[in-house]
Amino acid sequence: MTAEPLDATVVTSLVRDATAAPSMHNAQPWRFRYLAHRGAIRLFGDPGRAMTTADPQQRALHLGCGAALFNLRVAVAHAGWEPDTVLLPDPAEPWLLAEVNTDRPVRPDDDLAALHPAIHRRHTSRFPFTDEDVPGGILDGLRAAARMEGARLHMPGTWHVQEVLDLLHDAESRESLDPDAREELLRWTGAPGGASPYGDGIPAHAFGPRQHDVTAPVRDFAAGRTMAGRGSATFEKRPRLALLGTPHDSVLDWLTAGQALERVLLQATLDGLVTSLTSQALERPELRWALRDPSSPMGHVQMVIRLGYGPEGPETPRRPVEDVLEFA
């Protein structure tokens, strides 16, 4: 079936929604190409935006692209088309990660469009959360969201939460002693003036306050730097963590995990939760294996999610759509 070409403004809007996804250090490692003759939007990874020290296998890059792909699917469904998606459609083009076709109306039972209001509401919050418990029904819904995308969401118990926190703090200490890691982190965070002129990275206003006592898994992007006007605060004593994982650890698993991650984050946003992501221990193979609960069927942890109730995080910059979208 030949699709009627989408108007350029429509494609631009769809891609703008896609690029609201989270990515490591907000590097936004993606490119899009619209094939008018096929009514298809292609997603490419951008290896030029990879973290060569923190993410040498480009696992996190693929997770970010998977999250952008999920947003694109949601946006396409919201616009009235069925987002028929093929992962890794051409073995000859390894950086062509997915193709989303828009050649037929969305199915009546498609649930993706309902998540659309959360796309631009979801922001990472590095601020203190309350110690209020998250209802079991909401947690069950988040687990179901991960399963719908082929991943698992595990809520660790008390002993496991402490183990995860210890591993994250260990990783942050190791990073502070690694000059290459520090240089890479400085490249992507705390741009002068509060935001990168390139529309990427994590600006200083999104760092959140320093922790009085380090109790929550919030990465201190300002470590070693003085940030004018940055205060300090007491964070939650009992952080609610979730581990997102997949059975295996291939490129397909990473793309699957990225899509599951974004579905979970959007559902959490609609449920009134705020979230942040932490990946320090995942960036070090010698620590990553220890994150998983040996009693869990999860094979490989792909992301650690902090969730709960608290202030919403600020909006972070995004690259102009014209910088990441081409028409063919």
C-alpha positions in Angstrom: 0.0 0.0 0.0 1.5 3.4 -1.0 1.2 6.0 1.6 0.1 9.6 0.9 3.1 11.7 1.8 2.8 13.6 5.0 3.1 17.4 5.1 6.5 18.6 6.1 5.0 20.4 9.1 3.4 17.2 10.3 6.7 15.3 10.0 8.5 18.1 11.8 6.0 17.9 14.6 6.4 14.1 14.9 10.1 14.4 15.1 9.9 17.2 17.6 7.9 14.8 19.9 10.5 12.1 19.3 13.4 14.2 20.3 11.8 15.0 23.7 13.2 11.6 24.8 16.0 11.3 27.4 19.5 10.4 26.5 22.8 10.1 28.2 24.0 13.6 29.3 21.2 14.9 26.9 23.5 14.2 23.9 20.5 13.5 21.7 22.4 10.9 19.5 19.9 10.5 16.8 19.0 11.6 13.2 15.8 11.1 11.3 15.0 10.9 7.6 11.5 11.0 6.0 11.0 9.0 2.9 8.0 10.7 1.2 7.6 8.1 -1.5 7.1 5.4 1.2 5.5 7.4 4.0 8.2 6.2 6.3 10.4 7.9 9.0 13.8 6.4 9.5 15.7 6.6 12.8 19.5 6.6 12.7 22.0 6.6 15.6 24.6 9.3 15.5 28.0 7.8 16.6 29.5 11.3 16.6 27.5 11.9 19.8 28.6 8.8 21.6 30.4 8.9 25.0 33.6 7.2 24.1 34.7 6.8 27.7 31.4 6.2 29.6 29.7 4.3 26.8 32.3 2.6 24.6 29.9 -0.1 23.4 27.3 2.5 22.6 24.7 0.7 24.8 23.4 4.0 26.3 23.3 5.6 22.8 21.0 2.8 21.6 18.8 3.2 24.7 18.4 6.9 24.0 17.5 6.2 20.4 15.0 3.5 21.6 13.4 6.1 23.8 13.1 8.5 20.9 11.7 5.8 18.7 9.0 5.1 21.3 8.1 8.8 21.4 7.8 8.8 17.6 5.5 5.8 17.8 3.3 7.6 20.3 3.3 10.8 18.2 2.4 8.9 15.0 -0.5 7.1 16.7 -1.7 10.4 18.2 -1.7 11.8 14.7 -4.0 9.0 13.5 -1.6 6.5 11.8 -0.5 3.1 12.8 3.2 3.2 13.6 4.3 0.0 11.9 7.9 -0.3 13.2 10.8 -2.4 12.0 14.0 -2.6 14.0 17.4 -2.8 12.3 15.7 -3.0 8.8 19.0 -3.1 6.8 22.0 -5.1 7.9 24.1 -3.2 5.5 23.4 0.0 7.4 24.1 -0.7 11.1 23.3 2.8 12.2 19.8 2.6 10.6 18.1 1.5 13.8 14.4 1.6 12.9 11.8 2.5 10.3 8.3 3.6 11.2 5.7 3.4 8.4 2.6 5.5 8.3 0.6 3.9 5.5 -2.6 3.0 7.4 -4.9 4.4 10.0 -4.2 3.7 13.7 -6.0 0.6 15.1 -9.0 1.4 17.4 -7.3 -0.7 20.2 -4.0 1.0 20.0 -3.1 2.4 23.4 -0.1 4.5 22.4 -1.9 7.8 21.7 -3.1 8.0 25.3 0.6 8.6 26.4 1.0 11.6 24.1 0.2 14.3 26.7 3.1 13.1 28.8 5.8 13.5 26.1 6.6 17.2 26.9 5.6 17.0 30.5 8.2 14.4 31.3 11.4 15.9 32.6 14.2 14.4 34.7 13.9 15.7 38.3 17.2 15.8 40.3 15.4 17.4 43.3 14.4 15.8 46.6 11.4 13.4 46.5 9.1 12.8 49.5 9.2 9.5 51.4 5.6 8.9 50.4 5.0 5.3 49.2 3.9 4.8 45.6 0.7 2.7 45.6 1.1 -0.9 44.5 -1.4 -0.5 41.7 0.7 2.2 40.1 3.8 0.1 40.4 2.0 -2.9 38.8 1.0 -0.6 35.9 4.7 0.4 35.4 5.7 -3.2 35.4 3.0 -3.9 32.8 4.3 -1.0 30.7 7.8 -2.5 30.6 6.4 -6.0 29.7 4.4 -4.5 26.8 7.7 -3.5 25.2 9.5 -6.8 25.9 11.4 -5.7 29.0 11.2 -6.3 32.8 10.8 -3.7 35.6 12.0 -5.0 39.0 11.3 -3.2 42.2 14.2 -4.1 44.5 13.7 -4.8 48.2 15.4 -3.0 51.1 18.7 -5.0 51.0 18.9 -4.7 47.2 18.2 -1.0 47.2 21.2 -0.5 49.6 23.4 -2.7 47.4 22.4 -0.6 44.3 23.1 2.7 46.1 26.5 1.3 47.2 27.4 0.4 43.6 26.3 3.8 42.3 28.4 5.6 44.9 31.3 3.4 44.1 31.0 4.2 40.4 30.8 7.9 41.1 34.0 7.7 43.2 35.8 5.9 40.4 34.6 8.5 37.9 36.1 11.3 40.0 39.5 9.6 39.7 39.3 9.0 36.0 40.5 12.1 34.1 39.0 10.9 30.8 35.6 10.4 32.4 35.8 13.7 34.1 36.7 15.5 30.8 33.9 13.8 29.0 31.4 14.8 31.7 32.5 18.4 31.6 32.0 18.5 27.9 28.3 17.7 28.2 27.3 19.4 31.5 27.0 22.8 33.0 27.6 24.9 29.9 28.4 28.6 30.6 25.3 30.7 30.7 23.1 27.8 31.7 22.6 26.1 28.4 24.7 24.8 25.5 24.5 27.0 22.4 24.1 23.7 20.5 20.8 22.8 22.2 22.3 19.7 24.0 23.9 18.7 27.2 22.7 19.2 30.8 22.6 22.9 31.8 23.6 23.9 35.4 20.0 24.8 36.3 19.0 21.1 35.8 21.6 19.8 38.3 19.4 20.1 41.3 20.7 20.9 44.8 23.6 19.2 46.5 22.6 16.5 49.0 23.2 17.2 52.7 23.6 13.5 53.2 24.0 11.4 50.1 21.0 9.1 50.4 19.4 9.3 46.9 21.0 8.1 43.7 21.3 11.5 42.1 24.4 12.1 40.1 26.3 15.3 41.1 27.2 16.7 37.7 28.8 19.7 39.5 31.3 17.6 41.3 34.4 19.6 41.8 32.9 22.8 40.3 31.3 25.8 42.0 27.9 26.7 40.6 26.7 30.1 41.6 23.3 30.1 43.3 23.2 26.3 43.7 21.8 25.4 47.1 21.7 22.2 49.1 18.8 20.1 50.4 17.9 16.9 52.2 16.8 14.1 49.9 14.6 11.2 50.6 15.9 8.6 53.1 14.2 5.7 51.4 14.5 6.2 47.7 12.1 4.1 45.5 14.2 2.5 42.8 13.3 0.4 39.8 15.6 -1.7 37.6 14.8 -2.0 34.0 16.3 -5.0 32.2 16.2 -7.4 29.3 17.0 -11.2 29.0 20.0 -10.6 26.7 22.3 -7.7 25.9 22.4 -7.2 22.1 21.7 -4.1 20.1 18.1 -5.3 19.7 17.8 -5.6 23.5 19.1 -2.1 23.9 16.6 -0.7 21.5 13.9 -2.7 23.3 15.0 -1.4 26.6 15.0 2.2 25.4 11.4 1.9 24.2 10.3 0.2 27.4 12.1 2.9 29.4 10.2 5.6 27.7 6.9 3.8 28.0 7.5 3.5 31.8 8.5 7.1 32.1 5.5 8.4 30.2 3.1 6.2 32.2 4.8 7.3 35.4 4.3 11.0 34.4 0.6 10.4 33.7 0.3 8.7 37.1 1.6 11.9 38.8 5.1 10.6 39.5 8.4 12.3 38.9 11.5 10.4 37.8 15.2 10.5 37.3 17.7 8.1 35.7 21.0 7.0 36.9 23.6 5.0 35.1 27.0 5.4 36.8 27.3 1.7 37.7 26.0 0.6 34.3 29.0 2.4 32.7 31.4 0.1 34.4 31.3 -3.6 33.4 32.8 -4.7 36.7 29.9 -3.1 38.6 27.0 -3.6 36.2 26.8 -7.3 36.7 26.3 -6.8 40.4 23.2 -4.6 40.0 20.8 -7.4 39.3 19.0 -9.4 41.9 20.2 -13.1 41.4 16.6 -14.3 42.2 15.2 -12.2 39.4 14.7 -13.6 35.9 16.2 -10.3 34.5 19.3 -11.1 32.6 20.9 -7.6 32.2 20.1 -4.4 33.9 19.8 -1.6 31.4 18.7 1.4 33.6 18.2 2.4 37.2 15.1 4.6 37.6 14.4 6.7 40.7 10.7 7.5 41.1 8.3 9.0 43.5 6.6 12.3 44.4 8.2 15.7 44.3 8.9 18.7 42.2 9.0 18.3 38.4 12.4 18.8 36.8 13.1 21.7 34.6 13.0 21.5 30.8 16.4 20.8 29.2 17.5 22.1 25.8 16.8 20.3 22.6 18.5 20.6 19.3 16.5 22.3 16.5 14.5 19.8 14.5 16.1 21.0 11.3 19.4 19.8 12.7 18.3 16.2 13.0 15.7 15.8 10.3 16.2 15.5 6.5 13.6 14.9 3.8 14.3 12.4 1.0 
